Amino acid sequence: MRNFLLALLVFGVLLILAVTGFQLVRTLQQSAAPVQSMAAELSTQVAGVLHPTPTVLPDPVTIVREVRSLARLETIQYTLEKVITAEAGQGPFGFLFGDRLLLIAHGKVIAGVDLGKVGPDDVWFDELGRVYLRLPEPEIFVATLDNEKSYVYDRDTGLLTHGDVNLEAAARQAAEEEMRQAALEDGILDQARLNAESVLYRLLRSLGFADVIFVGSDATPSPAETPVPQSIPSPTP
């Protein structure tokens, strides 16, 4: 009986200690919650200072410089990616005054023919109902970067400089020119001409012409062929 009472007493003491310890831990957690919340808020504020979110404030006034009517037939688009390295202030003291960045550039090049350059002398017919068409030379209409996909991958500035403010702009301009040249070397203009001829061939045939013949810049109507009447208006610039 004495052992039973002793065991019961020990169990009661342990139970009291457990309850007291649980309450103590809970009290400590409640006391530490404001500190943790303050630390999290401070961490957020520090992150905002070190990595601020840019604020864009466009001027409400927009100035329209020019409005032109266009008759461009876009017939091909290239999507390209280019890695551009731009640097300034390199040399023996580059570690002090140098600036170097690596730009991952994504962009597009669009080419086609400007139908606004087609005049009455560039279209004529023959007695069989065939139409002869002289197209202007194909050209590149757009060579630009995709700002959402283009980004500076890495930038290294010297110890005594904050970097060249114009370096990224120069890199982006170089990227656009490199993409233009790459598209030209790949034959974008030749493909633009072929695509334009294919589109216009199907269009004119659907309008009822017996055939469509594309001619070169030195071709002229023969006496049996009829030029387009001069009264057909040209597109207004």
C-alpha positions in Angstrom: 0.0 0.0 0.0 2.8 2.3 0.8 4.5 1.7 -2.6 1.2 2.4 -4.3 0.9 5.8 -2.6 4.5 6.6 -3.4 4.0 5.8 -7.1 0.8 7.8 -7.1 2.7 10.7 -5.5 5.5 10.5 -8.1 3.0 10.4 -11.0 1.2 13.4 -9.6 4.5 15.4 -9.4 5.5 14.4 -12.9 2.0 15.5 -14.2 2.3 18.8 -12.5 5.8 19.4 -14.0 4.6 18.4 -17.4 1.6 20.8 -17.3 3.8 23.6 -15.9 6.4 23.0 -18.6 3.8 23.1 -21.4 2.4 26.3 -20.0 5.9 27.8 -19.8 6.7 26.8 -23.4 3.5 28.3 -24.6 4.1 31.5 -22.7 7.6 31.8 -24.2 6.2 31.2 -27.7 3.6 33.9 -27.2 6.3 36.3 -25.9 8.6 35.5 -28.9 5.8 36.0 -31.5 6.1 39.9 -31.5 9.8 39.6 -31.8 9.6 37.2 -34.7 7.0 39.4 -36.4 9.2 42.4 -35.9 12.2 40.5 -37.3 10.2 39.5 -40.4 9.0 43.0 -41.0 12.5 44.3 -40.6 13.8 41.7 -43.1 11.1 42.8 -45.6 12.1 46.4 -45.2 15.8 45.6 -45.7 15.0 43.6 -48.8 13.0 46.5 -50.1 16.0 48.9 -49.6 18.5 46.5 -51.2 16.2 45.4 -54.0 13.7 48.2 -54.6 10.7 47.7 -56.9 11.0 50.2 -59.7 8.1 52.7 -60.0 7.2 53.9 -63.5 5.6 57.3 -63.8 4.8 58.0 -67.5 4.1 61.6 -68.4 0.4 62.0 -69.2 1.2 64.1 -72.3 1.8 62.2 -75.6 3.1 64.0 -78.6 2.3 62.6 -82.0 5.1 63.5 -84.4 4.0 62.0 -87.6 1.1 59.8 -89.1 1.7 58.0 -92.3 -0.4 55.5 -94.3 1.4 52.3 -95.0 0.9 49.5 -97.6 3.6 47.1 -96.4 3.1 43.4 -97.0 5.0 41.6 -94.2 5.8 38.1 -95.5 8.4 36.6 -93.1 9.6 36.9 -89.5 12.7 35.7 -87.9 12.9 35.2 -84.1 16.5 35.3 -82.9 18.6 35.1 -79.7 22.0 36.8 -79.4 24.6 37.0 -76.6 26.2 40.5 -76.5 29.3 41.4 -74.4 29.8 45.2 -73.9 32.6 46.7 -72.0 34.2 50.1 -71.3 37.2 51.4 -69.4 39.1 48.1 -69.8 42.9 48.1 -69.6 45.5 48.1 -66.9 43.1 49.8 -64.5 40.0 47.9 -65.5 39.6 46.6 -62.0 39.2 50.1 -60.8 37.3 51.9 -63.6 36.1 49.2 -65.9 32.6 48.2 -66.8 31.5 45.0 -68.5 28.1 43.4 -69.0 26.6 40.3 -70.7 23.3 40.9 -72.5 21.0 38.0 -73.4 19.1 39.5 -76.3 15.8 38.1 -77.8 14.3 39.8 -80.8 12.6 39.6 -84.1 13.3 40.7 -87.7 10.4 41.2 -90.1 10.8 41.6 -93.9 8.5 42.0 -96.8 7.6 44.4 -99.7 6.2 47.9 -99.7 3.2 47.8 -102.0 3.0 51.6 -101.7 5.9 51.7 -104.1 4.0 49.9 -106.9 3.0 52.4 -109.5 0.9 52.2 -112.7 3.9 51.4 -114.8 4.6 48.3 -112.7 1.4 46.5 -113.6 0.1 45.6 -117.1 -2.0 43.0 -118.9 -1.8 41.0 -122.2 -4.5 39.9 -124.6 -4.8 36.5 -122.8 -5.8 38.2 -119.6 -2.6 37.6 -117.8 -1.3 40.2 -115.4 2.4 41.2 -115.2 3.5 42.6 -111.9 6.8 44.3 -111.0 7.4 44.2 -107.2 9.7 46.6 -105.4 12.8 45.2 -103.8 12.1 43.4 -100.5 13.3 45.2 -97.4 13.5 44.8 -93.6 10.7 46.6 -91.9 11.4 45.7 -88.2 14.5 44.7 -86.3 13.9 45.1 -82.7 14.4 43.4 -79.3 11.8 41.8 -77.1 12.1 43.7 -73.9 10.3 41.1 -71.9 12.8 38.4 -72.8 16.0 40.4 -73.1 17.9 40.9 -69.9 21.4 41.6 -68.5 22.7 38.3 -67.3 25.8 39.6 -65.6 27.5 43.0 -65.0 31.0 43.6 -63.5 32.0 47.2 -62.5 35.3 48.5 -61.2 35.9 49.3 -57.6 35.9 53.1 -58.2 33.0 53.4 -60.7 29.3 53.0 -60.7 29.3 51.9 -64.4 28.6 53.5 -67.7 25.0 54.6 -67.9 25.0 54.2 -71.7 26.6 50.8 -71.8 23.4 48.7 -71.8 21.8 51.0 -74.4 24.8 50.5 -76.6 24.6 46.7 -76.1 20.9 46.7 -77.1 21.6 48.7 -80.2 24.4 46.3 -81.2 22.1 43.4 -80.6 19.5 44.8 -83.0 22.1 45.4 -85.7 23.6 41.9 -85.2 20.2 40.3 -85.6 19.6 42.3 -88.7 22.9 41.2 -90.2 22.3 37.6 -89.2 18.9 37.6 -90.9 20.3 39.2 -94.1 23.1 36.6 -94.2 20.5 33.8 -93.8 18.6 35.1 -96.9 15.6 36.7 -95.3 15.1 39.1 -98.3 15.0 36.3 -100.9 12.5 34.4 -98.8 10.5 37.6 -98.3 10.2 38.1 -102.1 9.2 34.4 -102.7 6.5 34.7 -100.0 5.2 38.0 -101.4 4.9 36.5 -104.9 3.1 33.5 -103.5 0.6 35.6 -101.6 -0.1 38.0 -104.4 -0.3 35.1 -107.0 -3.1 33.5 -105.0 -4.9 36.8 -104.4 -4.9 37.9 -108.1 -5.8 34.4 -109.3 -8.8 34.4 -106.9 -9.9 37.7 -108.5 -10.2 36.0 -111.9 -6.9 36.8 -113.7 -5.8 34.0 -116.0 -2.3 34.0 -114.7 0.1 36.2 -112.8 3.7 36.8 -114.0 6.3 38.6 -111.9 8.8 40.5 -113.9 12.2 42.1 -113.1 13.1 45.8 -112.8 14.1 46.1 -116.5 10.9 44.6 -118.0 8.6 46.8 -120.1 5.2 46.1 -121.7 5.2 44.9 -125.3 3.0 46.6 -127.9 0.4 43.8 -127.5 0.2 44.3 -123.7 -1.9 47.0 -122.0 -0.6 49.0 -119.0 -2.9 49.8 -116.1 -4.8 53.0 -116.6 -3.0 56.0 -115.2 -6.2 57.1 -113.4 -5.7 54.4 -110.7 -4.7 56.3 -107.6 -1.6 55.5 -105.7 -1.7 55.1 -101.9 -1.7 58.4 -100.1 1.5 58.9 -98.0 
